[in-house]
Structure formats: structure tokens, C-alpha cells
Amino acid sequence: MLIDTHTHVSGESYKDDREAVLARAKEAGVGALIAIGSGYGVARNLEAVEFALSHDDVYATVGVHPHEASEVTASSVWDDLRKVMDRGGEKVVAVGEIGLDYHYNNSPQEKQREVFAQSLQVARERKLPVSIHNRESTKDLYDILVSEKASDFGGVIHCFTESYDWGKKFLDLGFKLSISGVVTFKKALELQDAVRRLPLEGLVVETDCPFLSPIPHRGKRNEPAFVKHVAEGIAKLKAPLTYVDVERITTGNAVDVFGLEKYREELERPRIAYTIRNSLYLNITNRCSNPCTFCPKFDDWKVKGYYLRLRKEPSFEEIVREIGDPSKYDEVVFVGFGEPTIALDMLKRVSKWSKEHGAKSIRVDTDGLGNLYHERNIVPELAEAGVDAVNVSLNGPDAETYNRVTRTPYKENGYEGVKEFIRECKKRIRWTQASVVTAPGVDVEASRRVAEEELGVQFRARDYQQGVG
């Protein structure tokens, strides 16, 4: 499903067909939406809350839009808004939309900044994320977010249309970027560049309906059903990731940032097999050789929207049931949140079964310590089991860097062991690649030279924040 993280569907634009709009959204695969309370007068926040209370999969925000900042003339305004939040209870999932608007300046800029800071303080008090409005005010808005330590509670930058550099700054601050129908506009080149380059793990989707209708509905009233076109626009920019990947990942992001617990159980079902693009990834163990400094599982067990923390190591029968028909995929990849060669017997058995049932290619993503772990050369066993390709985590140009970033228990033997494993793979496996994660302090170009010139294999630099897959 998709989650439309920013709608004005409780407003007057939908007074004649609101229920039909919701029905079309559900039919289009929109599992939940957020009705924004602010923007039509501070007193009308209650309309969004009441709308959310009367519909199972609708949530609300409460706040003061920058256009409305001049309406905040006394502390009693905030008291009234707190009562609205209390009325909504768990259905109120954010403070918003709040922020700055230097385009229209419907309220004086100084007053906007004052009310924005107050809004962030209310969010902190209520332990809620924020939905941020920004128009021609990026630097001032960012500075206030920093000064108010908004990274403590986070939120989304609604209708993000800025550059890659600004997007990265907001992501580094702990915010998600909410992408609207603007991403489908032909002239939105700066936004498209940002979406193409920024991690999908940092994005959510929205319509901002009734505004900003995406192509092919531009010029018409927008509605939540059209959020699928936003996801399609992102998928085109993120190819070879697919629409399904965008749907799954942005939904997980929305659940996380807005605390939509109703949908978390399915999202956090432990995955043995998971699909990204048209590759099938197998997560057969969470045991690992190295407690690497860059490993995302120390913060979050999700990768590309999949939850990979296993309750127990799966049986052969469980794995093949999850695989289904391996011939459907371009490749079957042993990776997950563990070192697959530790579960060597299971890896070999599943690999052989997959090849027997039509798998086109079998790849193992490994830390390259399998020979040290098993105290023998396991590469011939991998080849015999049908492994066609191996990606080995070189993770540095020298032992000192390797030991620092991987914290390997093998100490001085680890790095040389990895290089020797790569050499063995080059002899027996059809395709071998060495990779490094672009973690701080890793000399990527020096690592490339080790892979290509010393070891004679292909090289890949893996983005520090992209996860497993």
C-alpha cells in the first residue's frame, strides 16, 4: 500500500464527494492518509481531527500554518490547540503543517519565525514529529530547526522541491523528505536530480491535494488516489528499483516517522526471502563474523523496507517455501543481515536446490572470512553448489583501515584472509567483485586499486547509507 502523508481532504474542496474520494483512494492502493489541520484558520484544525476520528485509516495533524501566524496573539491559542490534540488522541500524529512562507508573506516574517519556534516547542512537549512548510525560506527554516534541536523529534519536509544539497542537509538533521506531484513535472529538474541521488530510505510521498496534481492529472483537482503517480515518478528516477520498491519503502518510512503502529506488524514480519528490483535476496542467518561500525542493524533491522531480524534460523523447508519459484528472478542472492557462509551447509543446500529448480544465477555477498571461520578453503564447495558470483567486502585498502571499520576478531589475519579468499574466488567462481562501504575514513580510490590492480577483480563502492541489497 501507499500512505499519502499530506492531504487537505477534510477541507471544502471535497465537501460534495469526500467519501467517494476516499473510496477511490482505497481502490488505488492508498492504505492510509494524513489530513492536515492547519491552513484554513487556526480554529479549523478541529475539522481535520474530527474527520480522522470518524475514519479508520485517516490521521490528522494540528498546527499553525505560516499564513496564519498573525492569528497567534495570545498563549490561549496554544491552549486551544492542545485541547484539539487531546480530542484527537492517537489519531493526531504530527504538529503541522508549520514553517515559513516568504513567497506570500501573509504574516510578517518575524511573526512567522516566532510562531514556528513556538510550534516546534509544542511538538517537543507532545513528543510528536512535525510537518514542515517551506517556501523561499530554506535557510531561515533550517537554522530554526537546528536552534530548536528539532532533530530530537524529526518529521517531514512537506512538498520538498529543493536541491540535492539541501535535501541531504535535512536528511542529516533527521527529517524525511515528502515528495509531491511536482516530481512528475517536466521542468522540475532540480527536484528530479535530488530524488535520483538521495536515498529512497529518506523519502515519503504525498499529494498535498487538492493542490499540485501530478501528470497526467495536472490542472485538475488533486486527490489521494493520485499519489500512485508520485510513486511512479520516483520509481522512474530510481530505476532499476521498481514501483513496488518505492511503495514498500516509502510506506515503511511513513509508518516510522508518524508512528502509525497499526501497520507496523506486517512491516516488521521477519523476512527470510525479499525482493528488490527483480533479484531475490535470502536472509538465512543473522550470525556475523564482524561487528562492523557501518552496519545499519545496530540502529535498525530494516533494509529497503524489509525487516530482517530473524526469530530463529530458518529450516531448509522454510527457506524453499519462501523462495517459491527461483526461475522468476534474475538472480538469487545470499546476503541478509548476517554472514551467509557461516551457515555454509544451508547455503550450499539451498543453492543446489535453487539451481535444480531453474535459478538463472546464484550470488553470495560475503565478508570473505569463510575460510578463516571454517578453517579450510570453502570456495570449491561454493562452486560445486552452483554459486556463479561472489561479492566480497574488502572494506579498505589496508589492514589498519579494515580492522578499524570492521572491528574484526581475526585481528592481523582478517584483511589478508579476505584478500586470499578473493584470489580463490577468482580461480573458481565465474564472477568475483570486491567492494567497500563508503564509510568515513575509508579511502575508496586506494581500495579500488587493491581490487583492480593487485587482486584483478571488479570493484564496487557501496553507499554508506544504502543498506543490504
N, C-alpha and C positions, 0 to 999 in steps of 0.2 A: 504494500500500500504506500501511498504518499501522504505526507502531512503538509497542509497549507499553513505556514506559520504566521501569516499576516493577511487578514481579511477585514473588510468593513461590512460584512454580510448582515450585521444587525442594524445597519443604517437604512435610511429612507429609500435608497436606490432599489431595495429588494422588498419593499412593503407589499407589493402586489403578488409576488411569486416566490417568497422566501423558501417555502417548503419544497417547491419544485426545483429551486436552485440546489438545495441540499440533496434532493434525490438524484439530480444529475451528477453532483459531485461524488456521491457514493457509487453510482454506476461507472464513473470514470476511474474508480480505484482510489479515491481520496478517503482515507480511513479516519482522519481527524482534521479539525481546523481550529484556528485561534481567531476569535473575534476581538478586534482592538476596541478598547473602550474610549480612548481619547480622540479628539479631533473634531467633535461636534458640540463643544461646550462641556466644561468640566462636569456639570451636573448630569450629563447624559452617559457617563460611564456606567451607571446602573443598568442601562438598556442592554449593554453587551453582557453584563453579568447575569441578568435575568434570562437572556437568550441562551447562555451557556447552561444555566441550571435546568432549563427545560429540554435540553437535547443531550443525549448520552455522549456523543463524540465531538462536542463543541466545548472549547475552553475560552477563557477571557483574559484580557489584560485590563489594568486600571492605571490611569496616569494623567499627566498634563502635557498635551501637545505643545510644542514651542509657539504655535499660533495663539494658544490660549494662556500663555504665561501671564499676561496682564490681568487675567481673572483672579490670580492668586494675590489677594490684597490683605489676607489675614491668615493666621495659623488655623483658623476654623475650617478653611478649605481642605487642609490636610486631614483634619479630624473627620470631615465628611467622607473623604476618600478612604480613610482607614475603615470606616463603617461599611462602605461598599465592598471593600476587600473582605471584611468579616462576613458579610452577607454571602459572598461567593464561595468562601471557604477554599477547599482544594481545587475548585474549578477556576480560581484565579491563579494563573501560572506565571505571570510576569508583571512588572511595572512598565507601562508603556501605552502608546509609543511616546517617548520623551526624547529630548535632544535639542538641537539648534537648527534654525532655518534662516539663513542670511539672504535667501533669494526674495522671499516675500516680505520679511521683516514685519509681519502682522503684530508682533510685540517687539518692543525695543530690545536690541541685542543684549544690553546689560541685564535687563529683566529676564531674558531667556536664559542667560548663563546662571543667574541666581536660582531660578526655578529648576533648572536642570540639575544643579548641585543638590538642591533640596530633594529632588526626585531620587537621586542616587542614594541619598541618606535613608530615604524611606525604604528603598529596595534592600539596603543593608539591614535595616531594622526588621523587615519582614522576611529576610532570607530568601528573596526572590531574584531571579535574573531580570534583565531589562531588555526592552525592545527599543532600539535607538533610531531616531530620525535624524538624518544629516543632509543638509542641502547647502552647499557652498560655505561650509563652516568646519571643514575637516580638522584643521589644526587646533582651533579652539576646543572643538569637541573632544579630540584625542587628549589634549592637555588636561581637560577637566576629568576625563575618565582616569587618567594617571593620578592626578592630585587627590581624587576621591577614592583611590585604590579600588576601582571597580572590578579589577581582575579577581578580587575576593569572591564575587558572586556571578560575574560574567553575564552573558546574554548574547543577543544578535545585533548586528548592524543591518537594520532593515533596508531593503532595496539598495544593496551595495552596488555602486557604479564607479568606484574609484579605480586607481591604478593597482598594479601588482604590488608595488612597494607599500602603498597604504594598506592593502589587504593583508600583507604579511605582518605589518605592524599591529593591526587589530587582532590577527590570529595569535601573535606572540603575547598579546595582552590577555588572552584567554577568551576571546569572543569568537562566535561563528559569524559567517557572512551569509546573509539571506539574499538569494538571487531571485530576481523577478523576471517578468516577461521582456524586460529591456535586453536580456541576453540574446533574444531572438531577432533584435533589430539589426538591419544591415550596417548601420553606421556606428553601432556600439563597439567599436574596435578595441578601445582601451579595456572595457569590461571583458570582452571575449578573450583578450590576451591574459588578463588576470585570472579568469576562470580556467583557462587552459593550463596555466602554470601553477596555480595554487592547489594544495591537496584537497581532494574531494572530502576528506575527513573534516575539513573546516567549513563545509557548505551546508546550508539548508535551502529549501525552496519556498516561494510564496507567490501569491498573485497580486497582493495589495488591491484586490477588487473592491470597488468597481473600476479602478484606475489601471493603466498600464497593460492593457490587453496584449497578449503575445501574438505574434504571427502564428496562425492565419486569421486571427480574430481582431487584429488591430483596427481601431476606430469604432468598435462595438463595446458594449458594457462588458467588463470582465466578470468572471465568476470562478469559484474554486475548481470546478471541473477542468478549467483551462490550465491548471498548474502542471498537468502532464506535458504540455508543450514547453514549459520551462525545463522540466527534466529532460525532455528530448533535446532541447538546445544545449544543455550541459553535456549530455552524452555525445553529441556530435563533436564537441570541443575536446572531450576526454577520450575519444577513440584511441585504442581498441576497447576501453571499458564500454559497457553497454548500458542501455536504458535501465535494465534490471539492476545493474550495479549501482547506478545513480539512485534509483528508487530505494534500494535497501540501505545504502549508506546514509543518504540524507534523512531518511526516516529515523534511523538509529541516532543520528546527530540531534534531531529534534526531540526525541524522547529523552536524551541525556540532558540537553540544555534546559528544557522546560519541565523536566521531572514528570513526564507522562507515564506514570508507573503502570497504568492499565495495559500498556503494550510491551512492557519490558520482558515479561516471562517468555514470550515467543522469541524475542530478540536475543535473549540470553540462554536459549537452549544450546547446550554444548554440541558443537559440530565436529563430527568425525570427517565428513566429506563436505566440501564447499566449493562453489563455482565462482570464478572470476573470469570475465571475458568468456572464452569457450575452453578454458582449462579447468580440470577437476583437481582440487588440492586435497591431500589426505593428511589428517592430523592424528597420527596413530600413537603418539606418546607426548607427554609434557615433560618427561625427563630430559635433562640437558647437560652437556659437558661443561659449558662456560656460563657464568653469570654476567653476561656482557653488560657494560654500562649503558649501551644504547637500546637494550631490549625493551620494547614497549610493554611487555607483560608485567613489568614491575609497577606500572601505573594503570594498565587497562588490558584486559584479556581479549579485546575485540580487534579484529583485523578486517578492513573493508566491510564493516557491518556484521561480521560473524563473531560469535562468542566461542573461544577455543579452549576454555578451561575444562578439561575432562574430569568427570567424577571418578572414573577409573579407566584403565587402558582397555580399549575395545577388543573383543574377540574377533577372530577371523570371520565368523559368520556375521557379526555386526558390521564389520567393515565392508564386506562384499554386498551386503544388503543396502548399505548407504551408497555404494558406488552405482549399483544398478547395471546399466549397460555402458561399459567403458568405451565402446566404439563410437559413442556420440560426441566424444570430446577430442580436441586437437592433441591433448596430452594429459597424462595422469602424473601428478607431481606429489612426491612425498616431501612435506615441509612442516606446516603447522607451528605450534608453539613448543617445540621440543626438538631434540636431535634424532632424526629417524633412524640413523644407523645404530643407535643404542638398542632399539627394538629390531635388531638385524633379522632374526628368524621370521618375524611377522612381515617385515619389509619384503624379504625375498619371496615368501609365500604369496603375498598379495600381488607382488609384481608379476610373478609367473601366472597367477590366475588371470590378471588383467590382460596380459599378452595373449593367453589362450582364448580370451573372450573378446578379442578384437581391438585392444588398445593400440592406437597408432604410434604412440611414443611414451616412454616412461622416463621421468626425470627425478633425480634426487637432489634436493637442496640440503647441503650438509656443512657442518663446521670443519670437516676434513680431519677430525680426530679419531675416526673409527678404527684405524689401525692401532693407535695407541690404546684406545679403550679396550679392544678385544685382544690385543697383544698378538696380532697376526695381520697379514695383508688380506683385507676383506674385498679388495677391488675385483679379483677374479670371481668371487661369489656374486657380486652385484651384476657383473657382466653376464654370468651364467643365468641369473634370474630374469634377464631381459631388460636391464637398465640401459637406456640408449644415451642418456645425457646426465651430466653432473654439473651442478654449480657449487663451487667450494668457497666458503667465506675466508678469504685471505686476511682481510681486516687490518692491513697495514703493510708498510714497506720494509719493516724490520721487526725483530723480536721485542725490542723495547716498546714500540708502539702497540704491537699485538698484545703483549702482556698487560699493558695499561688499559686498553679498551675492552679486552675480553675477560680479564681477571682469571685467566685460565689456571686450573690447578696443576697443569702439566709444566708450569714454570718454563725453564730454559728449553725443554724438549718440545713445547707446544708448536711454536712457529715453524721450526724445521720439520716437525711431524706433518704439519699441514702442507708444506711445500712438497714433501716426499709423496704424500697422498695424491696431490695434483699430478705429479710425474707419473705415478702408477695409473691414474685415470687416463692420462693422455695416451698411454700404451694400449689400454684395453677397452675404453669407452668411446663410442663414436664421436661424442661432442663433449668437450670439457671447457668450463669457464671459471675464472677466478673473479671474485667480487669483493668490494669493500663498501661498508656503510660510510656515508659522508659525515661521520661524527666529528665533533670538534677535536682538532689536533691531529687528524688523520691526513697525511699528505697523499692526496688522490693520485696525482701525476707520478709520484715516485712509486706508488703501488702499481700503477699501470705498467711502468717499466719492468717491475719484477715479474708481473704476469706475462707480458708480451715478449719481453726480451730474454729474461732469464728462464722462464718456465715454458714459453712458447704456446700459450693458450690465450683464448679470448678473455676480454676484461669487461667488467661492468661496475659502474659506480652506482650504488643504490641509495636513494634519497633517505636521509636520516629520519624523516617523519612518515615514510610511506608504509611501514609495516611489512607483514609477511604475505607475499603473493604477487 
